[in-house]
Amino acid sequence: MEEKSTIKKVVILGATGSIGTQTVDVIKQLEGFKVVGISFGSNVEQARKIMEDLKVDYYVSNKEVGFGKRFENTQQLLEEVAPDIVVCAIPGFEGVKATIVALQYTKRIALATKEALVCAGPFVKKIAKEKHVEIIPVDSEHSAVFQLYEPHIEKILITASGGAVRDVPLKYISDLKPSDILKHPTWSMGGRITVDSSTMVNKLFEVIEAHELFDLEYDKIEVKINRSSFIHGIVFLKDGVIKIHAGKPDMRIPIAYALTYPERKYHSSVADVSEFDLLLSDVERERYPLFFYGLDMLKRKDDLSWRIALNAADELAVNAFLSGKISFKDIETVVRKTIERIDSQNIIITSIEDVYKTDELARSYAKDFIEREVQK
């Protein structure tokens, strides 16, 4: 009985996505962790396989697996299983809602849902502090900075791959199709995040995440391209020391660290020094205009309303692009117009309910702008 009490109970929210399935891979290798519940969207076959392999009894979905106990929502599941760790890997605004709920029922959030801090960072941090919940980042860049962090930081640097557009001549970028954009040069990820890597909206999210996680001003957060994705993060200390976190691009490593912190229990291949690629290059404004538009917005005003609009519009625009309704260039148009519309209203966010309402409003605007682009 004594040994059983040391088992960490884990719930994976978004279990059939890229981060979810890699979390399953990690837990299969680790001792002392038991997946007690999952949530998933439409991939019943993948969910069934996970539940059979890991002997999971509980799940949340609007689809039937055929065995186990199904709950209608995340709160019901978490109340039932009382997990030690919740892996938040639901993309989009649904992931924000799931994270807010999970904070009420667990001791640690392994956070892969970028949108939670982008759209509701102050509220997420406040609830975590009140409930004594650890937030451990799963993003490779934030995991890197988290591992390097100490109080004497001058600035940090997070890296970007540049996505599928990094070597495409500028004049051809606007004509790229979903099949072109989804060919990520270094990472294996889901559809939206792969597109967001090519617009670098993903990296804009990560700048905001770093600001929220590490309480750093935006002028202390730098972004550079590292083509191999070998460097994940760099911390510059006030005494002149530079600490670099590097390694092969494998999301299982930061996932494992978020689960086992402060220990390292996961085993992976260690790169040879000859594989190191430490070359950093500047991000081109002409190639990634939406990224720089967002940075300019952050310098002008860092309020939640436009950040919520950024996520809502990007989520809808990327889905429209992937389904062939709008062009790659139209993503930028939809996002900018939605942000400008929300920004003009001077919305003040004072509660998590305000976050939800502003998301709904931004989505209605984004949907309208998308329909206009389709009709052109």
C-alpha positions, 0 to 999 in steps of 0.5 A: 500500500505504501508504494501505491501512495507514491503514484502520481495520478495524471489527467491528459486534456487533449489526449489525442492531439500531438502533445497528448499522444507524446505525453502518452509515450513519455508516461509509458517509459516513466515509473510512478505515473498513472493516467487516470483520465483523458479528454478528447475531441473526435478521434475515437480510435486514438482515444480507445487505443490510449485507454486500452494501453494505459488502462484508463477508466474515465474520459470526457468527450461527446463521443462514445469509446465503448467502455469506461465511464464517460463524463460530459465535462472536464469538471466532472472528470476532475472531481471524480479522479482528483489528479496530482497533475493535469496536462493541459494540451487542448488547443484554442480557447477551449483550452483556456476554459479547461485550464481555468477548471483544472486549476481548481482540482490539481496540484500541478498543471503541465501547461501546453495550452499557450492560449491560457496565458495569452488570453487569461494570464493574470487570472490563471496566475491569480487562481494558481497562487490562491490554490497553490498550484504549480504551473510548469510550462511544456513549450520547449522554449519556456521549459528551457528558460524555466530550467535556466531561470535565476533571479539575476536575469538581464534578458532572455532569448527564445528561438523560432524555426521560421516555419515552412515559409522561411526559405520561400521567396517573399513574392510566393508566400501569399500563394502557399497552400495548406499542404505547403505550410504544413511541411514544418522543417523541424517539429512534428505538431498539430495543424494550427500550431504548424500554420502559426509557426509560418506566420510566427503568431505562435512565437508572438504567443510565446513572447506573451507567455514568457512575459506572464510566466517569468514576470519579464518586461517585453523589452527583455524578451528577444526572438531569433531564428535557429534553423535546426531548432537545436537551441530552445532558450538562452538566459543572459545574466547581469554578471555577463554569464550566458546560459544556453539550453539546447538539444534535439527538437523532441517535445517528449523531453519538456513534457517529461520534465513538466511531469517529473520536475524537479527530478529528471527521470526520462531517458532520451538520446543525447546529441553529439557536440558535432550536431550542435547548431548555435547559429542565430539569425534575425526575424525578417519583418517582411516575411513575418508581418503579423508577428511584428504587428503583434510586437508593436501592439504589445509596446503600445498597450498590453491589455487582455482584450486585444490578446483575446482578439488575437487568439480568436481571430487567428484560430478561426482564420487558420481553420478557414485557411486549412479548409481552403476558404481563405488564402494564407495572406488572408490570415493576417487580414482577418487577425488585424481587422479583428484586433482593430475592431476590438481595440477601438471599443476600449474593453476593460477586462476585470474578470474571467467572465469578461475574457469569455465574453470578449472571446465570443465578440471577437469570434463574431467579428472574425467570422464576419471578416472571413466571410467577406474575404471568401466573397471577394 
